[in-house]
Amino acid sequence: MTTPQEKAAAARKAADEAARVAAEAAAAAEAAERELAERQATTAGEAPDAESPEPADGTSSKGTPNATAQEIAAGYAVEGAALELGAVVVDGVVDSAARVRIPMRMMNRHGLVAGATGTGKTKTLQGIAEQLSRAGVPVVLADIKGDLSGLSRPGEANDKIAARARETGAPDWAPSGFPTEFVSLGTGGIGVPIRATITSFGPVLLSKVLDLNETQESTLGLIFHWADRQGLALLDLKDLRAVITHLTSPDGKEDLKGIGGVSAQTAGVILRALVNLEADGGDTFFGEPELDPADLVRLADGQGVITLFELGAQAARPVMFSTFLMWVLADLFQTLPEVGDVDKPKLVFIFDEAHLLFDNASKAFLDQVEQTVKLIRSKGVGVFFCTQLPTDIPNPVLSQLGARIQHALRAFTPDDQKALSKTVRTYPKTSVYDLEKALTSLGTGEAVVTVLSEQGAPTPVAWTRIRPPRSLMDTIGADAIKSSALSSALATEYGQTIDRESAYEMLTAELAAAEPHQPEVAPVPGRSPSQDEESAAERIMKNPAVKSFLRSAATAAGREISRSLFGTRRRR
């Protein structure tokens, strides 16, 4: 029988043996870790440094090669030119050799840049615009918040930027500015004023700007149709008001018999919406000279010109901004030739705050956006939407976007959580990341990325640390923007407003011609009728505006304005 003393001695002996085995195992593990670290450091061309402290966020500052990161990066390998986004991050460690890139030939397959405020979307857009410009691709960029004017100036080098460049695979980073044009919607901004005519803008886009419902949009379409058939040019807001007023008057009702009536109530709603638009600065935007889209597709010393649009007088109505850019896109669709698949795009459009484009949009508008995005690719034009949530983009449009650059999302509310879950389901399956966790853990300047490879297949999901832009990551100030705009060649072309004869003048002349004439005065004895003053009718008929109107009416059938996407005027 074993005594208590013997049991205690046996237990102590077993504990000592266990401690010895554990110590040996720990020593072996430590030796193996040191050996692995030495091998990795040798592969990276650096000596091992066991004493170097890691950054506070737990990531490696050396870009140590990682087998998983390299496997992901293999999906982003390209043979042709590519736009470099950054480097792969796995388990908090960035591998500078694992490059994440978008093939330049896939930039016309469109894309999405999304993420919460302050997560780095603007800097990502800045870097994309820089590389496109350097590759000779013009860029049209909405600068709603005024953060992107720094594209025109070289950036400022510092240790933080240099370290970020090295770890994201850009050891040759150097400050650089890019050719930039500053333009504003209308005459109330600090850039070169850009305008469009009412006729060219069309009823679908204008209804979006006026926030009309589908019935009111249909009525506005009828009004445009009548003006088109009459050859009446709707250049500015007063032209459209004049046409609506005429069609709802007793004299104008006869003109609508063939196409249906316009109720006074609906016309009143549209007129009030036009007055509100004018109060918000719309009168400074609609008119002439109208933008020639060819001025957006330009090169300067082999680099693509970056055209930055700022809100100008439309700040109170930001929906005007995104809707105008969609008009430009539709206009480009009419004017650019078919090119099919090309090595690099002819032009890239970037819609910032894209949710403004789709909020409360009619079905007709959404259908036209979808059609434009589908078809514009064959013209060599790429379209990138930038917004906070992917769910801001309608599914039919979202399905057309080949590149996905998703910065951090927030999940503070049930709606946020739903949006997060939907976003995760739109990505390819991955065993490397827990996407729901990753999307809420991304640091500033990091994004979860998947794009289309050169073969057109989705690339592996990559947690990516984004490269820093080479241009100034700050605004250059209003004075510098004004100075640049005044010295631009575009200022000569678009600087002065033109108000030529249009629907307002024609209808006013018609009304004057229809007024009852004064009774004829008997001729003075001894004087021939030819010596008397011309009658009112004769004076009116000699009026150039009346002559122009009569010519327009006589040839209306042959001059009916044809319309294309969004009901915009088809260019001849």
C-alpha positions in Angstrom: 0.0 0.0 0.0 1.4 3.4 -1.1 1.7 6.0 1.7 0.7 9.6 1.3 4.4 10.6 1.4 5.2 8.3 -1.6 2.2 9.7 -3.6 3.5 13.2 -3.0 7.0 12.3 -4.1 5.7 10.6 -7.3 3.6 13.7 -8.1 6.6 16.0 -7.6 8.7 13.8 -9.9 6.0 13.8 -12.6 5.6 17.6 -12.4 9.4 18.1 -12.7 9.5 15.9 -15.8 6.6 17.8 -17.3 8.3 21.1 -16.7 11.5 19.8 -18.3 9.6 18.6 -21.4 7.7 21.9 -21.7 11.0 23.9 -21.4 12.6 21.8 -24.2 9.5 22.2 -26.4 9.5 26.0 -25.9 13.2 26.1 -26.6 12.7 24.1 -29.8 9.8 26.3 -30.9 11.9 29.5 -30.3 14.8 28.1 -32.3 12.4 27.2 -35.2 10.9 30.7 -35.2 14.4 32.3 -35.2 15.4 30.1 -38.2 12.2 31.0 -40.1 12.7 34.7 -39.4 16.4 34.4 -40.7 15.3 32.7 -43.9 12.6 35.3 -44.6 14.9 38.1 -43.9 17.5 36.6 -46.2 14.9 36.2 -49.0 14.0 39.8 -48.6 17.6 40.9 -48.8 17.7 42.1 -45.2 19.5 40.9 -42.1 17.3 39.5 -39.3 16.7 41.9 -36.6 15.1 40.3 -33.6 15.2 43.5 -31.5 13.2 45.7 -34.0 9.9 46.7 -32.5 6.7 46.1 -34.6 4.4 49.0 -35.3 1.6 49.6 -32.8 -1.0 48.2 -35.2 0.8 44.9 -35.3 1.7 45.1 -39.0 5.1 44.6 -40.5 6.9 47.6 -41.9 9.2 45.5 -44.0 6.8 44.1 -46.5 8.0 40.5 -45.7 7.1 38.1 -48.5 4.2 35.8 -47.5 3.2 32.7 -49.4 -0.6 33.4 -49.1 -0.1 37.1 -50.2 1.9 35.9 -53.2 -0.8 33.4 -54.1 -3.4 36.2 -54.1 -1.1 38.5 -56.1 -0.6 35.9 -58.8 -4.3 36.5 -59.7 -3.4 40.2 -60.4 -0.4 39.4 -62.7 -0.6 41.2 -66.1 1.2 41.1 -69.3 0.2 44.6 -70.5 0.0 48.0 -68.8 -1.7 48.2 -65.5 -2.9 50.6 -62.9 -1.1 49.9 -59.5 -3.4 50.0 -56.5 -1.1 48.8 -53.7 0.1 45.6 -51.9 -1.6 42.6 -50.3 -2.1 42.5 -46.6 -2.5 39.1 -44.8 -2.9 38.7 -41.1 -2.0 42.4 -40.6 1.3 42.0 -42.6 1.8 43.8 -45.9 3.8 42.2 -48.6 5.4 44.9 -50.8 6.1 42.3 -53.5 2.5 41.2 -53.7 1.1 43.8 -56.1 -2.6 44.5 -56.6 -3.4 46.1 -59.9 -6.1 46.7 -62.5 -5.2 45.8 -66.1 -5.4 49.1 -68.2 -7.4 47.3 -70.8 -10.1 46.5 -68.2 -10.6 50.1 -67.1 -13.5 50.4 -69.6 -15.3 47.6 -67.7 -16.2 50.2 -65.1 -15.8 50.1 -61.3 -16.9 51.1 -57.9 -15.0 52.8 -55.1 -17.0 52.7 -51.8 -16.5 53.3 -48.1 -17.5 55.3 -45.1 -16.5 59.0 -44.7 -12.8 59.4 -43.8 -11.6 55.9 -45.0 -9.5 57.2 -47.9 -11.8 57.1 -50.9 -10.7 60.5 -52.2 -7.0 59.6 -52.1 -7.7 56.4 -53.9 -9.5 58.3 -56.7 -6.6 60.8 -56.8 -4.1 57.9 -57.3 -6.3 56.4 -60.0 -6.6 59.7 -61.8 -2.8 60.3 -61.7 -1.9 56.9 -63.2 -4.5 57.3 -65.9 -3.2 60.7 -66.8 0.4 59.4 -66.9 -0.7 56.6 -69.2 -2.2 59.2 -71.6 -5.8 58.7 -70.6 -8.0 61.8 -70.0 -10.1 61.8 -66.9 -13.3 63.6 -65.9 -13.7 63.9 -62.2 -16.4 65.3 -60.0 -14.8 67.4 -57.2 -17.8 68.0 -55.1 -15.9 68.8 -51.9 -13.0 70.6 -53.6 -10.4 68.1 -52.3 -8.8 67.1 -55.6 -7.4 70.4 -56.8 -4.0 69.2 -55.5 -3.7 67.0 -58.6 -2.3 70.0 -60.4 0.7 70.3 -58.0 3.5 68.0 -56.9 3.0 66.4 -53.5 5.1 67.0 -50.4 7.6 64.3 -49.6 8.1 63.2 -45.9 9.1 60.1 -44.0 5.6 58.9 -43.6 4.8 59.1 -47.3 8.2 57.5 -48.2 7.5 54.6 -45.8 4.0 54.1 -47.2 5.4 54.1 -50.8 8.0 51.5 -50.0 5.6 49.1 -48.3 3.1 49.3 -51.1 5.7 48.5 -53.8 6.5 52.0 -55.0 10.2 52.7 -53.9 10.6 55.1 -56.8 7.8 57.4 -55.5 8.5 61.1 -56.3 6.3 64.2 -56.2 4.6 65.0 -59.4 1.8 67.3 -60.7 -0.6 66.5 -63.6 -2.3 68.6 -66.3 -5.6 69.8 -64.8 -8.5 71.9 -66.0 -10.8 73.5 -63.5 -14.4 74.0 -64.6 -17.6 74.9 -62.9 -21.3 74.2 -63.6 -22.6 77.6 -64.7 -21.1 81.1 -64.3 -21.3 81.2 -60.5 -18.1 79.2 -59.8 -14.4 79.7 -59.7 -13.6 77.5 -62.7 -14.2 77.9 -66.4 -18.1 78.2 -66.7 -19.6 75.1 -68.4 -23.2 75.1 -69.8 -25.7 73.0 -71.6 -28.9 74.0 -73.4 -32.3 72.9 -72.3 -33.0 71.2 -75.7 -29.7 69.3 -75.5 -30.2 68.2 -71.9 -33.6 66.6 -72.7 -36.7 65.9 -70.6 -35.5 62.8 -68.7 -32.4 64.4 -67.2 -34.2 67.6 -66.6 -37.0 65.8 -64.8 -34.4 64.3 -62.5 -33.0 67.7 -61.7 -36.5 69.1 -61.1 -37.5 66.1 -58.9 -40.6 65.5 -61.0 -42.7 62.4 -60.7 -43.3 60.0 -63.6 -46.6 61.8 -64.7 -44.9 65.2 -64.6 -41.9 63.7 -66.5 -44.2 62.4 -69.2 -45.8 65.8 -69.5 -42.4 67.5 -69.8 -41.6 65.0 -72.5 -44.7 66.1 -74.5 -43.6 69.7 -74.1 -40.2 68.9 -75.5 -41.7 66.9 -78.3 -43.9 69.8 -79.4 -41.0 72.3 -79.3 -38.8 69.9 -81.3 -41.5 69.5 -84.0 -41.8 73.3 -84.2 -38.0 73.7 -84.5 -38.1 75.9 -81.4 -34.7 76.0 -79.7 -34.9 75.7 -75.9 -31.6 77.2 -74.9 -32.3 78.5 -71.4 -34.9 78.4 -68.7 -36.9 81.4 -70.0 -37.4 79.5 -73.3 -38.9 76.5 -71.6 -41.1 78.7 -69.4 -42.3 80.5 -72.6 -43.2 77.3 -74.3 -45.1 75.9 -71.2 -47.0 79.2 -70.9 -47.9 79.2 -74.5 -49.2 75.6 -74.5 -51.4 76.2 -71.5 -52.9 79.4 -73.0 -56.1 79.4 -75.0 -54.0 79.9 -78.2 -51.7 77.1 -77.5 -54.2 74.4 -76.7 -55.0 74.0 -80.4 -51.3 73.0 -80.9 -51.6 70.0 -78.6 -54.5 68.3 -80.2 -52.3 65.8 -82.0 -50.1 64.8 -79.1 -52.4 65.1 -76.0 -53.1 67.8 -73.5 -51.1 69.4 -70.8 -53.1 70.0 -67.6 -52.8 73.4 -66.0 -52.1 71.8 -62.7 -49.1 69.7 -64.0 -47.8 72.7 -66.0 -48.0 74.8 -62.8 -45.9 72.2 -60.9 -43.3 72.2 -63.6 -43.2 76.0 -63.8 -42.8 76.3 -60.0 -40.0 73.7 -60.2 -38.3 75.8 -62.9 -38.5 78.9 -60.7 -36.9 77.0 -57.8 -34.2 75.7 -60.1 -33.5 79.3 -61.2 -33.3 80.4 -57.6 -30.7 77.7 -56.9 -28.5 79.0 -59.8 -29.9 76.9 -62.6 -30.2 80.0 -64.8 -26.4 80.3 -64.8 -26.0 76.8 -66.1 -28.5 76.4 -68.9 -27.5 78.4 -72.0 -24.8 78.9 -74.5 -22.0 78.3 -75.4 -22.7 74.7 -74.8 -19.9 72.3 -73.8 -18.3 70.4 -76.6 -17.5 66.9 -75.2 -14.4 66.8 -77.4 -12.8 69.3 -75.0 -12.8 66.6 -72.3 -10.8 64.2 -74.4 -7.4 66.0 -74.6 -3.7 65.3 -74.0 -1.0 67.7 -72.8 2.6 66.6 -73.5 1.5 63.0 -73.8 -0.4 63.0 -70.5 -4.2 62.8 -70.3 -5.8 66.1 -69.1 -7.7 65.7 -65.8 -10.9 67.9 -65.9 -12.2 68.7 -62.4 -15.8 69.8 -62.2 -16.8 71.8 -59.2 -20.4 72.7 -58.2 -20.2 76.5 -58.6 -23.7 78.0 -58.3 -25.2 74.6 -58.1 -24.1 74.0 -54.5 -27.7 74.2 -53.3 -28.7 71.5 -55.8 -25.9 68.8 -55.9 -28.1 66.4 -57.9 -27.5 68.8 -60.9 -23.9 67.8 -60.7 -24.2 64.1 -61.2 -27.0 64.5 -63.7 -25.0 66.9 -65.8 -22.1 64.4 -65.9 -24.5 61.7 -67.1 -25.6 64.1 -69.8 -21.9 64.5 -70.9 -21.6 60.7 -70.9 -24.7 60.3 -73.1 -23.4 63.0 -75.4 -20.0 61.2 -75.7 -21.9 58.1 -76.6 -23.3 59.9 -79.6 -20.1 61.4 -80.8 -17.3 58.9 -80.1 -16.6 56.1 -82.6 -16.9 52.4 -81.8 -13.5 51.0 -80.8 -14.3 47.7 -79.1 -11.6 46.3 -76.8 -8.6 48.5 -76.6 -5.3 48.4 -74.7 -6.3 51.5 -72.7 -9.5 53.5 -72.4 -10.1 56.7 -74.4 -11.5 58.4 -71.3 -12.5 57.6 -67.8 -15.4 59.2 -65.9 -15.5 59.2 -62.1 -18.8 60.0 -60.4 -18.2 61.1 -56.8 -21.2 61.0 -54.4 -22.9 58.7 -56.9 -25.9 58.1 -54.6 -27.1 61.6 -55.7 -27.6 60.2 -59.2 -29.9 57.4 -58.1 -31.9 58.8 -55.2 -35.6 59.1 -56.0 -34.8 58.4 -59.7 -37.6 57.4 -62.1 -37.6 54.0 -63.8 -37.0 55.7 -67.1 -33.9 57.4 -65.8 -32.5 54.3 -64.2 -33.1 52.3 -67.4 -31.2 54.9 -69.3 -28.3 54.9 -66.9 -28.1 51.1 -67.1 -28.2 51.3 -70.9 -25.5 54.0 -71.1 -23.1 52.1 -68.8 -23.6 49.0 -70.8 -23.0 50.6 -74.2 -20.4 53.2 -73.5 -17.7 50.5 -72.9 -17.6 49.9 -76.7 -16.7 53.5 -77.2 -13.6 53.0 -75.0 -15.0 54.9 -72.0 -14.7 53.7 -68.4 -17.1 54.8 -65.7 -16.3 54.6 -62.0 -18.9 55.3 -59.3 -17.8 56.5 -55.9 -20.2 56.4 -52.9 -20.4 55.3 -49.3 -22.3 52.0 -49.7 -22.5 49.6 -52.6 -26.2 49.4 -52.0 -26.5 53.1 -53.2 -26.0 51.7 -56.7 -29.0 49.9 -58.3 -28.3 46.2 -58.9 -28.6 46.4 -62.8 -25.9 49.0 -62.8 -23.8 47.4 -60.0 -23.7 44.2 -62.0 -21.9 46.1 -64.8 -19.0 47.2 -62.6 -15.9 45.0 -63.0 -13.6 46.6 -60.4 -14.5 46.8 -56.7 -12.4 48.9 -54.3 -14.2 48.7 -51.0 -12.8 50.9 -48.1 -14.0 50.4 -44.5 -17.7 50.1 -43.7 -19.4 51.0 -40.5 -22.0 48.7 -38.9 -23.5 50.9 -36.2 -27.2 50.5 -37.1 -29.3 47.6 -38.3 -29.4 49.1 -41.8 -25.6 49.3 -41.8 -25.5 45.7 -40.8 -27.8 44.7 -43.7 -25.7 46.8 -46.1 -22.5 45.0 -44.8 -24.0 41.6 -45.3 -25.1 42.4 -48.8 -21.7 43.8 -49.7 -20.0 40.6 -48.5 -22.3 38.5 -50.7 -21.2 40.4 -53.8 -17.5 39.3 -53.5 -16.0 36.1 -54.7 -15.5 33.4 -52.0 -12.3 33.6 -50.0 -10.8 31.3 -47.4 -8.1 33.9 -46.5 -10.3 36.6 -45.0 -13.5 36.8 -42.9 -14.9 39.5 -45.1 -17.6 40.7 -42.7 -14.9 41.3 -40.1 -12.4 42.6 -42.6 -14.7 45.2 -44.0 -15.2 46.8 -40.6 -11.5 46.5 -39.6 -9.8 48.1 -42.6 -7.5 51.0 -41.7 -7.5 54.4 -43.4 -6.1 53.9 -46.9 -6.8 50.2 -47.0 -9.5 48.5 -49.1 -10.8 45.0 -50.0 -10.3 44.7 -53.8 -11.4 42.4 -56.6 -11.1 43.4 -60.3 -11.3 41.7 -63.7 -8.1 40.0 -64.9 -6.8 40.4 -68.4 -8.8 37.3 -69.2 -12.0 38.8 -67.9 -12.3 36.6 -64.8 -12.7 38.0 -61.2 -9.4 38.2 -59.3 -9.0 36.8 -55.8 -10.2 39.0 -53.0 -7.2 41.1 -51.7 -7.0 43.2 -48.5 -5.0 46.0 -50.1 -2.9 48.8 -48.6 -3.3 51.6 -51.2 -0.3 53.5 -52.7 0.0 57.2 -51.8 -0.7 59.7 -54.6 2.2 61.6 -56.0 0.4 64.9 -56.3 -0.6 67.3 -53.4 -3.0 65.7 -51.0 -4.6 69.0 -50.2 -6.5 71.8 -51.9 -4.5 74.5 -53.7 -7.0 77.2 -52.7 -9.6 79.2 -54.5 -7.2 81.9 -55.8 -4.9 79.4 -57.4 -7.9 77.7 -59.1 -9.2 81.0 -60.4 -5.8 81.9 -61.8 -5.5 78.5 -63.5 -9.0 78.8 -65.0 -8.4 82.3 -66.4 -5.2 81.2 -68.1 -6.9 78.1 -69.6 -7.7 77.9 -73.4 -11.2 76.9 -72.4 -11.8 80.3 -70.9 -11.7 81.9 -74.3 -14.2 79.4 -75.7 -16.7 79.3 -72.7 -16.0 82.4 -70.7 -18.8 84.7 -72.1 -22.5 83.9 -72.1 -24.3 84.0 -75.5 -28.0 84.8 -75.7 -29.1 84.2 -79.2 -32.6 84.1 -80.7 -34.6 81.1 -79.4 -38.1 79.9 -78.3 -38.7 82.9 -76.0 -38.0 85.5 -78.7 -39.9 83.5 -81.4 -43.1 83.0 -79.3 -43.0 86.7 -78.1 -42.8 87.8 -81.7 -45.7 85.5 -82.7 -47.8 86.9 -79.9 -47.0 90.4 -81.0 -48.0 89.5 -84.6 -51.3 88.2 -83.4 -52.4 91.4 -81.6 -55.3 93.3 -83.2 -54.2 96.2 -85.4 -55.3 99.7 -85.0 -58.0 100.9 -87.5 -56.4 102.3 -90.6 -56.4 106.1 -90.8 -57.7 107.6 -94.1 -54.9 108.9 -96.2 -54.2 112.6 -96.2 -55.6 114.3 -99.3 -52.8 115.1 -101.8 -50.5 112.3 -100.5 -50.1 108.8 -101.9 -50.4 105.8 -99.6 -46.7 105.0 -100.1 -45.9 108.2 -98.4 -47.7 107.2 -95.2 -46.0 105.3 -92.4 -45.8 101.6 -92.6 -48.7 99.7 -91.0 -48.1 97.8 -87.7 -48.5 94.5 -89.6 -45.8 95.6 -92.1 -43.4 96.6 -89.3 -44.0 93.3 -87.5 -43.5 91.2 -90.7 -40.1 93.0 -91.2 -39.1 92.1 -87.7 -36.1 89.7 -87.9 -37.5 87.6 -85.1 -40.8 87.1 -86.8 -39.1 86.2 -90.1 -37.0 83.7 -88.2 -40.1 82.2 -86.6 -42.0 81.9 -89.8 -39.0 80.2 -91.4 -38.9 77.8 -88.5 -42.6 77.0 -88.7 -42.4 76.5 -92.5 -39.6 74.0 -92.2 -40.6 72.4 -88.9 -41.3 69.0 -90.3 -37.9 68.8 -91.9 -36.1 70.1 -88.8 -37.6 68.1 -86.0 -35.0 67.4 -83.4 -34.2 63.8 -82.9 -33.3 62.5 -79.5 -31.0 59.7 -78.1 -30.2 58.4 -74.6 -32.1 60.2 -71.8 -34.0 62.1 -74.5 -30.9 64.2 -75.1 -30.6 65.9 -78.5 -28.9 63.7 -81.1 -25.9 65.6 -82.5 -25.8 65.8 -86.3 
